[in-house]
Amino acid sequence: MHIDARKIDNNSIIEGDICIVGSGAAGISMALEWLNTPYKVILLEGGGFEYEKQMQDLYKGKTTGQKYYPLESARLHYFGGTTGHWSGFCSTFDPIDFKERDWVPHSGWPLNREDLDPYYARAHKNLDLGPYEYDVKYWQKKDPELKSLPFDGDAVFNKMWQFSPPTRFGTKYRDTIVKAPNIHLYTYANVTEITANENASAIKEVTVKNLDGKQHTVRAKQFIVACCSIQNARLLLASNKQAPKGLGNQNDNVGRYFMEHLEIKSAELWLTRPDVLKLYHWEWEITKARAELAISEEMQRKHQLLNGTASLIPLEVARKQPAFIDIWTADTAATKRNMVKLDDIGKEGAKKEGHRAFQLFTRVEQAPNPNSRVTLDTEKDALGVPRATLHWEFTPLEKHSLRGIYKIIGEQLGITGGGRVRLMDYLQDENDNTWPSFTGGGWHHMGTTRMAEDPKKGVVDANCKVHGIANLYMAGASCYATAAAPNPTLTLTALTIRLADHLKEKVKGKL
Ligand SMILES: Cc1cc2nc3c(=O)[nH]c(=O)nc-3n(C[C@H](O)[C@H](O)[C@H](O)COP(=O)(O)OP(=O)(O)OC[C@H]3O[C@@H](n4cnc5c(N)ncnc54)[C@H](O)[C@@H]3O)c2cc1C
């Protein structure tokens, strides 16, 4: 059922079993897991069902360090969340992404890839992806024209991606959620504070406010915060009455290790003869699966590289494309226009006779960095919550990895005679750690409530429970310990479904 929190009596007390804060990919995936169960689920959404400028304004904040997108346009504040904008690119993390790597400080998850496999398969359904198949041979069997570039040995492999339509959670799941008798969706219910008991060992209630001046209290047995990485950290930091540094922040980890994917033009690939390279080609709303070039675990270890992939775009198409960071302006009204420009990128099909030159475009993980972080500003939003400040910062490992990835791809294609790779100027000098002006992220917000078994090293445990607080869970990419190369939504959906299974056992009294 749906309740507009502006229309109920001021100071209402709302009670349930499970309280989910935020209704994006994570919040809705969590709610769907409780459909037709005997539990009363309160789903709190700060916005309404449509985009509203005054809701976006609540996301406004400062950015420092590496140039970043305006915070109020990098995320959407209404039912369905940022899936109202996403492009649907999905792939799984590799086994190495979960391991501790001695050349990547702060790496290692208390989980491994096998732990996530069953949940990836379930997440595929939420995101309307194809079969849970990421083996290139599976796709080549379906379409023999998907031919691989020639590589010598296993140094480089074809990492498969799948594409969601893209599923807009707000559109697709609205009826299901609203018609579910046990799911109580409150819109215009912005959580402004989480209140714990005196020693901050359990959550009692959350405070909800809206711009109509109404305030309510929500009580539940279990609380799941699913507002995305920046807002997740902001809410914990701003909830500081019982824990002066913020909830879960006894070891000063909340907000730290903010990670993005560096998405950047990096090199050119010149083939000996023109080719369509259909295996690597992507067309908006048409391509169901394609490959990107990736570096094997062995080579990542040998050359001490972060994980990253390279996608191929015909050079003549790529040259017309402005960098994301340049077209995404501070003007939120321009957001929709910018999206159209982004969608156009995938609309230019490959020429029938193929192309000789391709732009190699990298998506590389950012090394976890405690200085890349979200903090609270002194300025407050219209509901009285301190605004977020994002400081985005890289380490020299990102540049080293970018260069290393293309050296390996270049060597491989040189050996087989498949083509030549030319690094862009900013990657030529090994001692240069600066970044060009067109460096941008993929709008992938990760880290900030990272997962670690040791409370000194992270905010949540392997079940996404906040260390030291019995009934507070974080859902979403804020729990990532490292970012891997793929875009985050498939993995965060899988992680959320895994959390839901854990909570189901907990409420049954089995844990
Ligand atoms: C242009 C663009 C392209 C993208 N493309 C891709 C892609 O191709 N592949 C991919 O994997 N990812 C992509 N992403 C990222 C993807 O959108 C996010 O990973 C995903 O939406 C995150 O889901 P979430 O539920 O954690 O957060 P969100 O979807 O942001 O949802 C958070 C929800 O919480 C609500 N909320 C926030 N604060 C409060 C509060 N205090 N009280 C109550 N409610 C609150 C919000 O209104 C929202 O509904 C893209 C993002 C952008 C902007």
PDBQT file of the ligand as one rigid body, heavy atoms in Angstrom, charges set to zero:
ROOT
HETATM    1  C1  LIG A 601      23.932   8.414 -15.676  1.00  0.00    +0.000 C 
HETATM    2  C2  LIG A 601      24.082   7.160 -14.885  1.00  0.00    +0.000 A 
HETATM    3  C3  LIG A 601      24.351   5.959 -15.554  1.00  0.00    +0.000 A 
HETATM    4  C4  LIG A 601      24.523   4.789 -14.816  1.00  0.00    +0.000 A 
HETATM    5  N1  LIG A 601      24.741   3.631 -15.508  1.00  0.00    +0.000 NA
HETATM    6  C5  LIG A 601      24.922   2.473 -14.817  1.00  0.00    +0.000 A 
HETATM    7  C6  LIG A 601      25.133   1.258 -15.522  1.00  0.00    +0.000 A 
HETATM    8  O1  LIG A 601      25.135   1.214 -16.751  1.00  0.00    +0.000 OA
HETATM    9  N2  LIG A 601      25.336   0.132 -14.793  1.00  0.00    +0.000 N 
HETATM   10  C7  LIG A 601      25.330   0.131 -13.424  1.00  0.00    +0.000 A 
HETATM   11  O2  LIG A 601      25.541  -0.919 -12.822  1.00  0.00    +0.000 OA
HETATM   12  N3  LIG A 601      25.098   1.285 -12.742  1.00  0.00    +0.000 NA
HETATM   13  C8  LIG A 601      24.900   2.440 -13.401  1.00  0.00    +0.000 A 
HETATM   14  N4  LIG A 601      24.658   3.603 -12.709  1.00  0.00    +0.000 N 
HETATM   15  C9  LIG A 601      24.632   3.543 -11.230  1.00  0.00    +0.000 C 
HETATM   16  C10 LIG A 601      23.275   3.046 -10.716  1.00  0.00    +0.000 C 
HETATM   17  O3  LIG A 601      22.287   3.983 -11.020  1.00  0.00    +0.000 OA
HETATM   18  C11 LIG A 601      23.383   2.846  -9.202  1.00  0.00    +0.000 C 
HETATM   19  O4  LIG A 601      24.387   1.877  -8.947  1.00  0.00    +0.000 OA
HETATM   20  C12 LIG A 601      22.100   2.349  -8.554  1.00  0.00    +0.000 C 
HETATM   21  O5  LIG A 601      20.984   3.139  -8.882  1.00  0.00    +0.000 OA
HETATM   22  C13 LIG A 601      22.299   2.385  -7.038  1.00  0.00    +0.000 C 
HETATM   23  O6  LIG A 601      21.165   1.842  -6.409  1.00  0.00    +0.000 OA
HETATM   24  P1  LIG A 601      20.831   2.247  -4.914  1.00  0.00    +0.000 P 
HETATM   25  O7  LIG A 601      19.512   1.652  -4.597  1.00  0.00    +0.000 OA
HETATM   26  O8  LIG A 601      21.981   1.907  -4.048  1.00  0.00    +0.000 OA
HETATM   27  O9  LIG A 601      20.749   3.850  -4.918  1.00  0.00    +0.000 OA
HETATM   28  P2  LIG A 601      19.699   4.785  -5.648  1.00  0.00    +0.000 P 
HETATM   29  O10 LIG A 601      19.224   4.135  -6.886  1.00  0.00    +0.000 OA
HETATM   30  O11 LIG A 601      20.320   6.115  -5.778  1.00  0.00    +0.000 OA
HETATM   31  O12 LIG A 601      18.461   4.831  -4.646  1.00  0.00    +0.000 OA
HETATM   32  C14 LIG A 601      18.540   5.466  -3.394  1.00  0.00    +0.000 C 
HETATM   33  C15 LIG A 601      17.114   5.764  -2.934  1.00  0.00    +0.000 C 
HETATM   34  O13 LIG A 601      17.140   6.288  -1.616  1.00  0.00    +0.000 OA
HETATM   35  C16 LIG A 601      16.282   7.426  -1.531  1.00  0.00    +0.000 C 
HETATM   36  N5  LIG A 601      16.790   8.257  -0.424  1.00  0.00    +0.000 N 
HETATM   37  C17 LIG A 601      17.988   8.894  -0.362  1.00  0.00    +0.000 A 
HETATM   38  N6  LIG A 601      18.130   9.506   0.829  1.00  0.00    +0.000 NA
HETATM   39  C18 LIG A 601      17.002   9.244   1.538  1.00  0.00    +0.000 A 
HETATM   40  C19 LIG A 601      16.565   9.566   2.857  1.00  0.00    +0.000 A 
HETATM   41  N7  LIG A 601      17.307  10.279   3.686  1.00  0.00    +0.000 N 
HETATM   42  N8  LIG A 601      15.339   9.138   3.265  1.00  0.00    +0.000 NA
HETATM   43  C20 LIG A 601      14.551   8.374   2.441  1.00  0.00    +0.000 A 
HETATM   44  N9  LIG A 601      14.930   8.039   1.183  1.00  0.00    +0.000 NA
HETATM   45  C21 LIG A 601      16.147   8.455   0.742  1.00  0.00    +0.000 A 
HETATM   46  C22 LIG A 601      16.394   8.050  -2.906  1.00  0.00    +0.000 C 
HETATM   47  O14 LIG A 601      15.320   8.919  -3.196  1.00  0.00    +0.000 OA
HETATM   48  C23 LIG A 601      16.405   6.800  -3.794  1.00  0.00    +0.000 C 
HETATM   49  O15 LIG A 601      15.113   6.352  -4.076  1.00  0.00    +0.000 OA
HETATM   50  C24 LIG A 601      24.458   4.803 -13.398  1.00  0.00    +0.000 A 
HETATM   51  C25 LIG A 601      24.184   6.000 -12.736  1.00  0.00    +0.000 A 
HETATM   52  C26 LIG A 601      23.990   7.172 -13.469  1.00  0.00    +0.000 A 
HETATM   53  C27 LIG A 601      23.690   8.439 -12.739  1.00  0.00    +0.000 C 
ENDROOT
TORSDOF 0
